Amino acid sequence: MWKKTLIIMGLTILMVAPVDAQSISVGPQVGYYKTKDADDGNFMGGVAWRMKLMPAFGVEASINYRQENYANDALTVRSWPVMVTGLFYPVPVAYGAVGAGWYNTTVDYDQDMVASLEDETTQEFGWHFGGGLELPVGVTSKFTADIRYVFLNYDFGEIPGSGNLESNFYVLTVGFLFGL
């Protein structure tokens, strides 16, 4: 249901936005994140596509790869988040962001530590909000930098002593977008 709603909302925005207000850009992004209860912080990488619909509104779609370890390396979580983010520009170079993500997630259990559990792949849904800067570089390129807080609750209940692990996180990203 929520997927259909997001698609309908996106298509409606595209239809009512003036054609001359639409600018499209795409490019790489890298980030650093630290999940609250993960063993360490990690880097991630991916690609982002951004369309400015009107002077004050835009939309971003991105896909990244991320990995983290929990419970003293008893489990490794790898995910490929596909995110859609609405952008609000109170001023031309700063934006607020709110959106949702679908996290295709693989959980690998260390068989030496947790031999009774099988590795598994699941899909998780998460929400995020934040803000950032979008600075022009030349005529059509942009440098982006933002911070987002992601609400994502993995279920680690099968591992003894891991029922209270939290997987929400902050992510700092930078990117370079090329105008199309």
C-alpha positions in Angstrom: 0.0 0.0 0.0 2.7 2.5 1.0 4.6 1.7 -2.2 1.6 2.7 -4.4 1.1 5.8 -2.3 4.7 6.9 -2.8 4.6 6.3 -6.5 1.3 8.2 -6.9 2.6 11.1 -4.9 5.9 11.2 -6.9 4.1 11.1 -10.3 1.7 13.8 -9.2 4.6 16.1 -8.2 6.3 15.5 -11.5 3.1 16.4 -13.4 2.4 19.6 -11.6 6.0 20.9 -11.5 6.9 23.4 -14.2 9.2 21.8 -16.8 11.7 24.7 -16.7 12.0 24.2 -12.9 13.1 20.6 -13.2 16.8 20.0 -13.0 18.1 16.5 -12.9 21.5 15.5 -11.6 23.2 12.2 -10.8 26.5 11.2 -9.2 28.5 9.3 -6.5 28.1 9.7 -2.8 30.1 8.4 0.1 29.3 8.4 3.8 30.2 7.5 7.3 27.8 6.1 9.8 27.8 4.6 13.2 24.9 2.5 14.3 24.3 3.0 18.0 25.1 -0.5 19.2 27.3 -1.6 16.3 30.9 -2.6 17.1 32.4 0.2 15.0 31.5 3.0 12.6 31.9 2.3 8.9 32.1 3.9 5.5 29.5 3.4 2.8 29.2 4.2 -0.9 26.7 4.5 -3.6 25.0 6.7 -6.2 22.3 9.4 -5.9 19.9 10.9 -8.4 18.3 14.2 -7.6 15.6 16.3 -9.3 14.7 19.8 -8.2 11.0 20.2 -9.0 10.5 23.8 -8.0 12.8 26.3 -6.4 11.8 25.1 -2.9 11.2 21.4 -3.5 13.1 18.4 -4.8 13.3 14.6 -4.6 16.3 12.3 -4.3 16.6 8.6 -5.0 19.8 6.7 -3.9 21.2 3.3 -3.5 24.2 2.5 -1.3 26.1 -0.5 0.2 26.8 -0.6 3.9 28.1 -3.2 6.4 28.4 -3.4 10.2 29.2 -5.9 12.9 27.3 -6.5 16.2 27.8 -8.5 19.4 31.6 -8.6 19.2 31.5 -9.8 15.6 28.9 -12.6 16.3 26.9 -11.2 13.4 27.7 -9.1 10.3 24.9 -7.1 8.7 25.2 -6.1 5.0 22.5 -4.0 3.4 21.8 -2.3 0.2 19.4 0.6 1.1 17.2 2.0 -1.7 16.0 5.4 -0.4 13.6 8.0 -1.6 13.9 11.4 0.0 11.8 14.6 -0.3 13.9 17.8 -0.1 12.7 21.2 1.0 14.9 24.2 0.2 14.3 27.2 2.6 17.2 28.9 0.9 18.8 27.8 -2.4 21.9 26.1 -0.9 20.4 24.5 2.2 17.7 21.8 2.4 15.8 19.7 4.9 15.2 16.0 4.0 12.6 13.4 5.0 12.1 10.0 3.4 11.9 6.3 3.5 14.2 3.4 2.6 13.9 -0.2 1.7 16.9 -2.2 3.1 17.7 -5.5 1.5 19.6 -7.0 4.3 21.8 -10.0 4.7 22.7 -11.2 8.3 25.7 -13.5 8.5 26.2 -15.3 11.8 29.7 -16.3 12.9 29.2 -20.1 13.0 32.0 -20.4 15.6 30.0 -18.2 18.0 26.4 -19.0 17.1 26.5 -22.3 15.3 22.7 -22.9 15.6 21.6 -20.0 13.4 21.5 -19.9 9.6 22.5 -16.8 7.6 19.4 -15.0 6.3 18.4 -12.3 3.9 15.4 -10.0 4.7 13.9 -6.8 3.6 13.5 -4.0 6.2 11.7 -0.7 6.0 13.2 2.5 7.6 12.5 6.2 7.8 15.0 9.1 7.8 15.2 12.9 8.3 18.0 15.4 8.2 19.4 18.3 6.3 22.3 19.5 4.3 24.0 21.8 1.8 23.9 21.8 -2.0 26.6 24.0 -3.4 26.9 24.8 -7.1 30.2 23.8 -8.8 30.3 25.3 -12.3 27.2 25.6 -14.4 25.5 22.2 -13.9 27.4 20.3 -11.2 26.7 20.3 -7.4 28.6 19.4 -4.2 26.3 17.9 -1.6 26.8 17.3 2.1 24.2 16.2 4.7 23.5 14.5 7.9 20.5 12.2 8.3 19.1 10.2 11.2 17.7 6.8 10.2 15.1 4.8 12.1 15.8 1.1 11.3 15.0 -1.6 13.8 16.6 -5.0 13.0 15.4 -7.9 15.0 18.5 -9.6 16.6 16.4 -11.5 19.2 17.7 -14.9 18.1 21.2 -14.2 19.5 21.4 -14.6 23.3 21.9 -11.2 25.0 21.2 -9.2 21.8 17.5 -8.4 22.4 18.3 -4.7 23.3 20.7 -3.9 20.4 19.6 -0.7 18.6 20.3 -0.3 14.9 19.1 3.3 14.4 22.0 5.5 13.1 23.3 8.9 12.0 24.9 9.0 8.5 27.1 11.8 7.2 27.3 11.9 3.4 29.0 13.9 0.7 28.4 13.7 -3.0 29.2 15.2 -6.3 26.2 15.4 -8.7 26.5 16.0 -12.4 23.7 17.8 -14.3 22.0 15.9 -17.1 
